[in-house]
Each structure stands twice: as structure tokens, then as C-alpha cells.
Amino acid sequence: MRNLKRWIFLFAGFACYGIAIAMMVRADLGLGPWDAFHQGVALQLGMKIGTAAVIVGAAVMLFWLPLKQKPGIGTVLNVLCIGPMTNVALDYVPVPHDAVTQWALMLGGIVVISIGSALYLPTKLGAGPRDGLMLGLHQKFGLSIRVARTIIEISVLGIGWWLGGAVGLGTLAFAALIGPLVHWMLDVEKKLGLVG
């Protein structure tokens, strides 16, 4: 039963990610660093953002080899599931027509992605490809997690912006809110007894 709960949480977390990314894309106020990068790649290659996310995720995993990171089943499923879920969600999330709706979608997307993180992280079925890259740099070069993450996220955000990905006030909101919200969601899960 415990294993079943882990799998349910994993896929529920991935579904939240897909829906949240679609919400933030439709808000058109700016995306988080990786999603701005995925959007930039998608625009350059003429594909959907979710498809670009799958390709980027698989490519990032190649960097795991020299960094001696080992993927789990959750890592592979992360690459294969979130992108297609984003593409499906984009067909259902409406385009907002005013600033209030834009910000409601943007902030709602940040909350939903925080819920997704809080669901899938405790399953311990494998780090996402981008988190594994951060951990690999931390271990191989002795960088702190904070420094490794900052280097990666600034790099992908800059490249994403250069490729045409959406960077704006929503990007700043994402950067400011995502950490505290994920932390709070994990605390709520513990208090409710959903995670150990």
C-alpha cells in the first residue's frame, strides 16, 4: 500500500507540473528559468514546449554520466511524463484577456507547481534530471547546492531569453515564491501525515 501511495504521489506531482507550466505559459508574464529555456528551444525548433522539455530533459541526463549520477525510475518518468502533460494541458488552459486573469494564472501556476514538487519529492524514486545536474556539479566540483543551482538557473534563463523564451515579472515572482511555497507545502504534507 505504501508503494502504491508513492506511485500515486509521483504521477499526481507530474500532472501538477504539466498543468502549472501550461498555466504560466498562458499567463505570458514570464516563466521559470528551465521553462523559459524549454520555450526558447521550442520556438527555435518549431515544436510544443512540452516536447522541447522532453528533449532537453533527455539531453541533461547525458551530463549525468561524467558527473557520476545514477537515475532512478522517477528520473526517467519525469522526462517522459511532464512534457506530454504540459502539451495536453495547453489545449485546455484558456488564454487570459486582462492583467488580473494573467496574474491569477501565473500565481496559480506557481502554487500548483509547488504542490507538484511536494507530492513527488518525498517519493524518493529518483531526482529530476535538472536536480541531478545540480547535485552532480555540487559533488564533483565541491560547489554548494545554492551556488550550483544559481549557476545553472542563471545560465538556462539567459540562454532561454536569447532563444525567445518568456522572461518578465512572472519570472521574478516564480524565483521569489517557489522555494518558500514548496517548503510550506512539504510542511503541510507532514502535518497531515501524508509523508514520513
FENRA-V196791 format. One record per backbone hydrogen bond with DSSP energy under -1.0 kcal/mol. CO is the residue of the C=O (numbers start at 1). NH is the residue of the N-H. If there is no record, write none. Layout:
CO;NH + CO;NH
This chain:
1;5 + 2;6 + 3;7 + 4;8 + 5;9 + 6;10 + 7;11 + 8;12 + 9;13 + 10;14 + 11;15 + 12;16 + 13;17 + 14;18 + 15;19 + 16;20 + 17;21 + 18;22 + 19;23 + 20;24 + 21;25 + 22;26 + 23;27 + 24;28 + 29;170 + 32;36 + 33;37 + 34;38 + 35;39 + 36;40 + 37;41 + 38;42 + 39;43 + 40;44 + 41;45 + 42;46 + 42;47 + 48;52 + 49;53 + 50;54 + 51;55 + 52;56 + 53;57 + 54;58 + 55;59 + 56;60 + 57;61 + 60;63 + 64;69 + 65;68 + 72;76 + 73;77 + 74;78 + 75;79 + 76;80 + 77;81 + 78;82 + 81;85 + 82;86 + 83;87 + 84;88 + 85;89 + 86;90 + 88;91 + 89;92 + 89;93 + 98;102 + 99;103 + 100;104 + 101;105 + 102;106 + 103;107 + 104;108 + 105;109 + 106;110 + 107;111 + 108;112 + 109;113 + 110;114 + 111;115 + 112;116 + 113;117 + 114;118 + 115;119 + 116;120 + 117;121 + 120;123 + 121;124 + 125;74 + 128;132 + 129;133 + 130;134 + 131;135 + 132;136 + 133;137 + 134;138 + 135;139 + 136;140 + 137;141 + 144;148 + 145;149 + 146;150 + 147;151 + 148;152 + 149;153 + 150;154 + 151;155 + 152;156 + 153;157 + 154;158 + 155;159 + 156;160 + 157;161 + 158;162 + 159;163 + 160;165 + 161;164 + 166;31 + 168;172 + 169;173 + 170;174 + 171;175 + 172;176 + 173;177 + 174;178 + 177;181 + 178;182 + 179;183 + 180;184 + 181;185 + 182;186 + 183;187 + 184;188 + 185;189 + 186;190 + 187;191 + 188;192 + 189;194 + 190;193
